[in-house]
Amino acid sequence: MAGRLEGKVAVVTGAGRNIGRAEAMLLAEQGARVVVNDLGGGPYGTEAADASLAETVAKEIRDVGGEAIGQCSSVATRDGAEAAVQAAIDRWGRIDILVNNAGIVRPARIDRMTDEDWRLCVDVSLTATFHSCRAAARHMIGQRSGAIVNTGSPSGFGHWGMGNYSAAKEGVLGLTRSIARDLGEFGVRCNMIRPVSHLTGTHTPEIDATIAESARLGIPLLWNKPMAAPRMTALPEHVAALVAWLCTDAAGHVSGRDFYIQGDEVALIPEPEAIRTSFHPGGWTLDAFDEEANRAYLFGDIPNRFVRRD
């Protein structure tokens, strides 16, 4: 298994199914030795653990000539994330690649969202990314090299009934940009991807319900991009190709960036920028904002797109 990542060591979280599995398989195909991490639970964060998922993928890799070990710990905890990274160190003495793919969903409208809905979703999607990045960074700094790819979501643009998931995933973006700045001097890169895929363990019937309810209310979804058409889904192997490429030397100049992938399309999402700026001599007051509103420059043509219009 010689390829673009020959001699590298990778840890992939949430690698027991779908996109995570495809990422682990492709990294191995390209020569990386892989720690396949997966707790083996379900999409809601309360299901029983199952160590067999991670080991099954690791065995698939070994069966075709690659090197991989299965590792079952919850990266939502500090100890679990450190165990996943330490597995790479113990087995191969280094970690060159970290792919954070673990996540769950707990859809609910904000007034119906429970504390558990919020905590579990944020723990698995955001806190887990922090724990594993911190654990890997300590080794990558010493090596003065490394590539981290975190998994965000188009839900971070705003998604009806998914406030916990949206907040967690957009938090991953801020974390990604900060890590790129923290570790750039050490030759460590960090990027984020936003896959639109129906072929994930977190694409549940409840997710389809949030999409249907958004359509019923006339609320635009996800950066004004269509979400329901199956032909627009990103196949796991296509997402894996983007992730693997970001870990190669060919992407050595890419860090702190945000990539969207849906169907046949990959897009670079820009960093936030001010699109309209107004100045008021002496500073801003309520009367000054009334004047600005009357000018219709900042506020006049910004409709509320989320009010239902029957």
Contacts in CASP RR format, 6 or more apart in sequence:
PFRMAT RR
TARGET T0000
AUTHOR 0000-0000-0000
METHOD contacts of the structure
MODEL  1
MAGRLEGKVAVVTGAGRNIGRAEAMLLAEQGARVVVNDLGGGPYGTEAAD
ASLAETVAKEIRDVGGEAIGQCSSVATRDGAEAAVQAAIDRWGRIDILVN
NAGIVRPARIDRMTDEDWRLCVDVSLTATFHSCRAAARHMIGQRSGAIVN
TGSPSGFGHWGMGNYSAAKEGVLGLTRSIARDLGEFGVRCNMIRPVSHLT
GTHTPEIDATIAESARLGIPLLWNKPMAAPRMTALPEHVAALVAWLCTDA
AGHVSGRDFYIQGDEVALIPEPEAIRTSFHPGGWTLDAFDEEANRAYLFG
DIPNRFVRRD
1 28 0 8 1.000
1 29 0 8 1.000
1 30 0 8 1.000
1 31 0 8 1.000
1 64 0 8 1.000
1 65 0 8 1.000
1 66 0 8 1.000
2 31 0 8 1.000
3 29 0 8 1.000
3 30 0 8 1.000
3 31 0 8 1.000
4 30 0 8 1.000
4 31 0 8 1.000
4 244 0 8 1.000
4 248 0 8 1.000
4 249 0 8 1.000
4 250 0 8 1.000
5 27 0 8 1.000
5 30 0 8 1.000
5 31 0 8 1.000
5 32 0 8 1.000
5 96 0 8 1.000
5 97 0 8 1.000
5 244 0 8 1.000
5 247 0 8 1.000
5 248 0 8 1.000
6 30 0 8 1.000
6 31 0 8 1.000
6 32 0 8 1.000
7 31 0 8 1.000
7 32 0 8 1.000
7 33 0 8 1.000
7 96 0 8 1.000
8 27 0 8 1.000
8 31 0 8 1.000
8 32 0 8 1.000
8 33 0 8 1.000
8 96 0 8 1.000
8 97 0 8 1.000
8 247 0 8 1.000
9 32 0 8 1.000
9 33 0 8 1.000
9 34 0 8 1.000
9 35 0 8 1.000
9 88 0 8 1.000
9 92 0 8 1.000
9 93 0 8 1.000
9 94 0 8 1.000
9 95 0 8 1.000
9 96 0 8 1.000
9 97 0 8 1.000
10 24 0 8 1.000
10 27 0 8 1.000
10 32 0 8 1.000
10 33 0 8 1.000
10 34 0 8 1.000
10 35 0 8 1.000
10 88 0 8 1.000
10 95 0 8 1.000
10 96 0 8 1.000
10 97 0 8 1.000
10 98 0 8 1.000
10 99 0 8 1.000
10 247 0 8 1.000
11 34 0 8 1.000
11 35 0 8 1.000
11 37 0 8 1.000
11 84 0 8 1.000
11 85 0 8 1.000
11 87 0 8 1.000
11 88 0 8 1.000
11 95 0 8 1.000
11 97 0 8 1.000
11 98 0 8 1.000
11 99 0 8 1.000
11 132 0 8 1.000
11 136 0 8 1.000
12 20 0 8 1.000
12 23 0 8 1.000
12 24 0 8 1.000
12 27 0 8 1.000
12 34 0 8 1.000
12 35 0 8 1.000
12 36 0 8 1.000
12 37 0 8 1.000
12 99 0 8 1.000
12 101 0 8 1.000
13 37 0 8 1.000
13 38 0 8 1.000
13 75 0 8 1.000
13 81 0 8 1.000
13 84 0 8 1.000
13 99 0 8 1.000
13 100 0 8 1.000
13 101 0 8 1.000
13 102 0 8 1.000
13 128 0 8 1.000
13 132 0 8 1.000
14 20 0 8 1.000
14 37 0 8 1.000
14 38 0 8 1.000
14 39 0 8 1.000
14 75 0 8 1.000
14 101 0 8 1.000
14 102 0 8 1.000
14 103 0 8 1.000
15 21 0 8 1.000
15 23 0 8 1.000
15 24 0 8 1.000
15 34 0 8 1.000
15 36 0 8 1.000
15 37 0 8 1.000
15 38 0 8 1.000
15 54 0 8 1.000
15 57 0 8 1.000
15 99 0 8 1.000
15 101 0 8 1.000
16 24 0 8 1.000
16 36 0 8 1.000
16 38 0 8 1.000
16 40 0 8 1.000
16 53 0 8 1.000
16 54 0 8 1.000
16 56 0 8 1.000
16 57 0 8 1.000
17 38 0 8 1.000
17 53 0 8 1.000
17 200 0 8 1.000
17 201 0 8 1.000
18 197 0 8 1.000
18 199 0 8 1.000
18 200 0 8 1.000
18 201 0 8 1.000
18 236 0 8 1.000
19 101 0 8 1.000
19 151 0 8 1.000
19 195 0 8 1.000
19 197 0 8 1.000
19 199 0 8 1.000
19 200 0 8 1.000
19 236 0 8 1.000
19 239 0 8 1.000
19 240 0 8 1.000
20 99 0 8 1.000
20 101 0 8 1.000
20 236 0 8 1.000
20 240 0 8 1.000
21 57 0 8 1.000
21 236 0 8 1.000
22 236 0 8 1.000
22 237 0 8 1.000
22 239 0 8 1.000
22 240 0 8 1.000
23 99 0 8 1.000
23 101 0 8 1.000
23 236 0 8 1.000
23 239 0 8 1.000
23 240 0 8 1.000
23 243 0 8 1.000
23 244 0 8 1.000
24 34 0 8 1.000
24 36 0 8 1.000
24 57 0 8 1.000
24 61 0 8 1.000
24 68 0 8 1.000
25 57 0 8 1.000
25 60 0 8 1.000
25 61 0 8 1.000
25 240 0 8 1.000
26 237 0 8 1.000
26 240 0 8 1.000
26 241 0 8 1.000
26 243 0 8 1.000
26 244 0 8 1.000
27 34 0 8 1.000
27 97 0 8 1.000
27 99 0 8 1.000
27 240 0 8 1.000
27 243 0 8 1.000
27 244 0 8 1.000
27 247 0 8 1.000
28 34 0 8 1.000
28 61 0 8 1.000
28 66 0 8 1.000
28 67 0 8 1.000
28 68 0 8 1.000
29 64 0 8 1.000
30 244 0 8 1.000
30 248 0 8 1.000
31 66 0 8 1.000
32 96 0 8 1.000
32 97 0 8 1.000
32 247 0 8 1.000
33 66 0 8 1.000
33 67 0 8 1.000
33 68 0 8 1.000
33 88 0 8 1.000
33 91 0 8 1.000
33 92 0 8 1.000
34 58 0 8 1.000
34 61 0 8 1.000
34 67 0 8 1.000
34 68 0 8 1.000
34 69 0 8 1.000
35 68 0 8 1.000
35 69 0 8 1.000
35 70 0 8 1.000
35 71 0 8 1.000
35 84 0 8 1.000
35 87 0 8 1.000
35 88 0 8 1.000
35 91 0 8 1.000
36 54 0 8 1.000
36 55 0 8 1.000
36 57 0 8 1.000
36 58 0 8 1.000
36 61 0 8 1.000
36 68 0 8 1.000
36 69 0 8 1.000
36 70 0 8 1.000
36 71 0 8 1.000
37 54 0 8 1.000
37 70 0 8 1.000
37 71 0 8 1.000
37 72 0 8 1.000
37 73 0 8 1.000
37 75 0 8 1.000
37 84 0 8 1.000
37 87 0 8 1.000
37 102 0 8 1.000
38 53 0 8 1.000
38 54 0 8 1.000
38 57 0 8 1.000
38 70 0 8 1.000
38 72 0 8 1.000
38 102 0 8 1.000
39 49 0 8 1.000
39 50 0 8 1.000
39 72 0 8 1.000
39 73 0 8 1.000
39 74 0 8 1.000
39 75 0 8 1.000
39 102 0 8 1.000
40 47 0 8 1.000
40 49 0 8 1.000
40 50 0 8 1.000
40 51 0 8 1.000
40 52 0 8 1.000
40 53 0 8 1.000
40 54 0 8 1.000
40 72 0 8 1.000
41 47 0 8 1.000
41 48 0 8 1.000
41 49 0 8 1.000
41 50 0 8 1.000
41 53 0 8 1.000
42 104 0 8 1.000
42 201 0 8 1.000
43 104 0 8 1.000
43 105 0 8 1.000
43 201 0 8 1.000
43 202 0 8 1.000
43 204 0 8 1.000
44 104 0 8 1.000
44 105 0 8 1.000
44 106 0 8 1.000
44 120 0 8 1.000
44 204 0 8 1.000
45 104 0 8 1.000
45 106 0 8 1.000
45 120 0 8 1.000
45 124 0 8 1.000
46 120 0 8 1.000
49 72 0 8 1.000
49 74 0 8 1.000
50 72 0 8 1.000
51 70 0 8 1.000
51 72 0 8 1.000
53 72 0 8 1.000
54 70 0 8 1.000
54 71 0 8 1.000
54 72 0 8 1.000
55 70 0 8 1.000
55 72 0 8 1.000
57 68 0 8 1.000
57 70 0 8 1.000
58 68 0 8 1.000
58 69 0 8 1.000
58 70 0 8 1.000
59 68 0 8 1.000
61 67 0 8 1.000
61 68 0 8 1.000
62 68 0 8 1.000
67 92 0 8 1.000
69 87 0 8 1.000
69 91 0 8 1.000
70 87 0 8 1.000
71 83 0 8 1.000
71 84 0 8 1.000
71 87 0 8 1.000
73 79 0 8 1.000
73 80 0 8 1.000
73 81 0 8 1.000
73 83 0 8 1.000
73 84 0 8 1.000
74 80 0 8 1.000
74 128 0 8 1.000
75 81 0 8 1.000
75 84 0 8 1.000
75 100 0 8 1.000
75 102 0 8 1.000
75 124 0 8 1.000
75 128 0 8 1.000
75 131 0 8 1.000
75 132 0 8 1.000
76 102 0 8 1.000
76 123 0 8 1.000
76 124 0 8 1.000
76 127 0 8 1.000
76 128 0 8 1.000
76 131 0 8 1.000
77 131 0 8 1.000
78 131 0 8 1.000
80 131 0 8 1.000
81 128 0 8 1.000
81 131 0 8 1.000
81 132 0 8 1.000
81 134 0 8 1.000
81 135 0 8 1.000
82 131 0 8 1.000
82 135 0 8 1.000
84 132 0 8 1.000
84 135 0 8 1.000
85 95 0 8 1.000
85 98 0 8 1.000
85 132 0 8 1.000
85 135 0 8 1.000
85 136 0 8 1.000
85 139 0 8 1.000
86 135 0 8 1.000
88 94 0 8 1.000
88 95 0 8 1.000
89 95 0 8 1.000
89 139 0 8 1.000
94 139 0 8 1.000
94 143 0 8 1.000
95 136 0 8 1.000
95 139 0 8 1.000
95 140 0 8 1.000
95 146 0 8 1.000
96 140 0 8 1.000
96 143 0 8 1.000
96 145 0 8 1.000
96 146 0 8 1.000
96 147 0 8 1.000
96 247 0 8 1.000
97 146 0 8 1.000
97 147 0 8 1.000
97 148 0 8 1.000
97 149 0 8 1.000
97 247 0 8 1.000
98 132 0 8 1.000
98 133 0 8 1.000
98 136 0 8 1.000
98 147 0 8 1.000
98 148 0 8 1.000
98 149 0 8 1.000
99 148 0 8 1.000
99 149 0 8 1.000
99 151 0 8 1.000
99 243 0 8 1.000
99 247 0 8 1.000
100 128 0 8 1.000
100 129 0 8 1.000
100 132 0 8 1.000
100 133 0 8 1.000
100 148 0 8 1.000
100 149 0 8 1.000
100 150 0 8 1.000
100 151 0 8 1.000
100 172 0 8 1.000
101 151 0 8 1.000
102 124 0 8 1.000
102 125 0 8 1.000
102 128 0 8 1.000
103 124 0 8 1.000
103 125 0 8 1.000
103 128 0 8 1.000
103 151 0 8 1.000
103 202 0 8 1.000
104 120 0 8 1.000
104 121 0 8 1.000
104 124 0 8 1.000
104 125 0 8 1.000
104 202 0 8 1.000
105 121 0 8 1.000
105 162 0 8 1.000
105 165 0 8 1.000
105 202 0 8 1.000
105 204 0 8 1.000
105 206 0 8 1.000
105 207 0 8 1.000
106 113 0 8 1.000
106 116 0 8 1.000
106 117 0 8 1.000
106 118 0 8 1.000
106 120 0 8 1.000
106 121 0 8 1.000
106 164 0 8 1.000
106 165 0 8 1.000
107 161 0 8 1.000
107 162 0 8 1.000
107 165 0 8 1.000
107 204 0 8 1.000
107 206 0 8 1.000
107 207 0 8 1.000
107 209 0 8 1.000
107 210 0 8 1.000
108 114 0 8 1.000
108 117 0 8 1.000
108 161 0 8 1.000
108 164 0 8 1.000
109 160 0 8 1.000
109 161 0 8 1.000
110 161 0 8 1.000
110 163 0 8 1.000
113 163 0 8 1.000
113 164 0 8 1.000
117 164 0 8 1.000
118 164 0 8 1.000
121 164 0 8 1.000
121 165 0 8 1.000
121 168 0 8 1.000
122 164 0 8 1.000
122 167 0 8 1.000
122 168 0 8 1.000
125 152 0 8 1.000
125 165 0 8 1.000
125 168 0 8 1.000
125 169 0 8 1.000
125 172 0 8 1.000
126 167 0 8 1.000
126 168 0 8 1.000
126 169 0 8 1.000
126 171 0 8 1.000
126 172 0 8 1.000
126 175 0 8 1.000
129 150 0 8 1.000
129 172 0 8 1.000
129 175 0 8 1.000
130 175 0 8 1.000
133 148 0 8 1.000
133 150 0 8 1.000
133 175 0 8 1.000
133 179 0 8 1.000
133 190 0 8 1.000
136 148 0 8 1.000
137 179 0 8 1.000
137 182 0 8 1.000
137 183 0 8 1.000
137 188 0 8 1.000
140 146 0 8 1.000
140 148 0 8 1.000
140 183 0 8 1.000
140 186 0 8 1.000
140 188 0 8 1.000
141 183 0 8 1.000
141 186 0 8 1.000
141 188 0 8 1.000
142 186 0 8 1.000
144 186 0 8 1.000
144 187 0 8 1.000
144 188 0 8 1.000
145 186 0 8 1.000
145 187 0 8 1.000
145 188 0 8 1.000
146 187 0 8 1.000
146 188 0 8 1.000
146 189 0 8 1.000
147 188 0 8 1.000
147 189 0 8 1.000
147 190 0 8 1.000
147 246 0 8 1.000
147 247 0 8 1.000
147 251 0 8 1.000
148 176 0 8 1.000
148 179 0 8 1.000
148 188 0 8 1.000
148 189 0 8 1.000
148 190 0 8 1.000
148 191 0 8 1.000
149 190 0 8 1.000
149 191 0 8 1.000
149 192 0 8 1.000
149 193 0 8 1.000
149 243 0 8 1.000
149 246 0 8 1.000
149 247 0 8 1.000
150 172 0 8 1.000
150 175 0 8 1.000
150 176 0 8 1.000
150 190 0 8 1.000
150 191 0 8 1.000
150 192 0 8 1.000
150 193 0 8 1.000
151 172 0 8 1.000
151 192 0 8 1.000
151 193 0 8 1.000
151 195 0 8 1.000
152 169 0 8 1.000
152 170 0 8 1.000
152 172 0 8 1.000
152 173 0 8 1.000
152 192 0 8 1.000
152 193 0 8 1.000
152 194 0 8 1.000
153 165 0 8 1.000
153 166 0 8 1.000
153 169 0 8 1.000
153 194 0 8 1.000
153 195 0 8 1.000
154 194 0 8 1.000
154 196 0 8 1.000
154 222 0 8 1.000
154 223 0 8 1.000
154 225 0 8 1.000
154 227 0 8 1.000
154 260 0 8 1.000
154 262 0 8 1.000
155 162 0 8 1.000
155 165 0 8 1.000
155 166 0 8 1.000
155 169 0 8 1.000
155 222 0 8 1.000
156 165 0 8 1.000
156 166 0 8 1.000
156 167 0 8 1.000
156 169 0 8 1.000
156 170 0 8 1.000
156 173 0 8 1.000
156 194 0 8 1.000
157 166 0 8 1.000
157 222 0 8 1.000
157 223 0 8 1.000
158 166 0 8 1.000
158 222 0 8 1.000
159 165 0 8 1.000
159 166 0 8 1.000
159 210 0 8 1.000
159 214 0 8 1.000
159 221 0 8 1.000
159 222 0 8 1.000
160 210 0 8 1.000
160 213 0 8 1.000
160 214 0 8 1.000
160 217 0 8 1.000
160 219 0 8 1.000
160 221 0 8 1.000
161 210 0 8 1.000
161 213 0 8 1.000
162 207 0 8 1.000
162 210 0 8 1.000
169 194 0 8 1.000
172 192 0 8 1.000
173 192 0 8 1.000
173 258 0 8 1.000
176 190 0 8 1.000
176 191 0 8 1.000
176 192 0 8 1.000
176 256 0 8 1.000
176 258 0 8 1.000
177 256 0 8 1.000
177 271 0 8 1.000
179 188 0 8 1.000
179 190 0 8 1.000
179 256 0 8 1.000
180 189 0 8 1.000
180 190 0 8 1.000
180 191 0 8 1.000
180 255 0 8 1.000
180 256 0 8 1.000
181 256 0 8 1.000
183 189 0 8 1.000
183 190 0 8 1.000
184 255 0 8 1.000
189 246 0 8 1.000
189 251 0 8 1.000
189 252 0 8 1.000
189 254 0 8 1.000
189 255 0 8 1.000
189 256 0 8 1.000
190 255 0 8 1.000
190 256 0 8 1.000
191 246 0 8 1.000
191 251 0 8 1.000
191 254 0 8 1.000
191 255 0 8 1.000
191 256 0 8 1.000
191 257 0 8 1.000
191 258 0 8 1.000
191 259 0 8 1.000
192 256 0 8 1.000
192 257 0 8 1.000
192 258 0 8 1.000
192 259 0 8 1.000
193 239 0 8 1.000
193 242 0 8 1.000
193 243 0 8 1.000
193 246 0 8 1.000
193 259 0 8 1.000
193 260 0 8 1.000
193 261 0 8 1.000
194 258 0 8 1.000
194 259 0 8 1.000
194 260 0 8 1.000
194 261 0 8 1.000
194 269 0 8 1.000
195 234 0 8 1.000
195 239 0 8 1.000
195 261 0 8 1.000
195 262 0 8 1.000
196 222 0 8 1.000
196 225 0 8 1.000
196 227 0 8 1.000
196 232 0 8 1.000
196 233 0 8 1.000
196 234 0 8 1.000
196 260 0 8 1.000
196 261 0 8 1.000
196 262 0 8 1.000
196 263 0 8 1.000
197 203 0 8 1.000
197 233 0 8 1.000
197 234 0 8 1.000
197 235 0 8 1.000
197 236 0 8 1.000
197 239 0 8 1.000
198 230 0 8 1.000
198 233 0 8 1.000
199 233 0 8 1.000
199 235 0 8 1.000
199 236 0 8 1.000
200 236 0 8 1.000
211 221 0 8 1.000
211 227 0 8 1.000
211 228 0 8 1.000
214 220 0 8 1.000
214 221 0 8 1.000
215 221 0 8 1.000
215 228 0 8 1.000
217 306 0 8 1.000
217 308 0 8 1.000
218 308 0 8 1.000
218 309 0 8 1.000
219 305 0 8 1.000
219 306 0 8 1.000
220 305 0 8 1.000
221 227 0 8 1.000
223 260 0 8 1.000
225 232 0 8 1.000
225 262 0 8 1.000
226 232 0 8 1.000
231 263 0 8 1.000
232 262 0 8 1.000
232 263 0 8 1.000
233 262 0 8 1.000
233 263 0 8 1.000
234 261 0 8 1.000
234 262 0 8 1.000
234 263 0 8 1.000
235 263 0 8 1.000
238 261 0 8 1.000
238 263 0 8 1.000
239 261 0 8 1.000
242 259 0 8 1.000
242 261 0 8 1.000
242 266 0 8 1.000
245 251 0 8 1.000
246 254 0 8 1.000
246 259 0 8 1.000
257 268 0 8 1.000
258 268 0 8 1.000
258 269 0 8 1.000
258 271 0 8 1.000
259 266 0 8 1.000
259 267 0 8 1.000
259 268 0 8 1.000
259 269 0 8 1.000
260 266 0 8 1.000
260 267 0 8 1.000
260 268 0 8 1.000
260 269 0 8 1.000
261 267 0 8 1.000
276 297 0 8 1.000
276 298 0 8 1.000
278 292 0 8 1.000
278 295 0 8 1.000
278 297 0 8 1.000
278 298 0 8 1.000
280 288 0 8 1.000
280 291 0 8 1.000
280 292 0 8 1.000
292 298 0 8 1.000
292 299 0 8 1.000
293 299 0 8 1.000
293 300 0 8 1.000
END
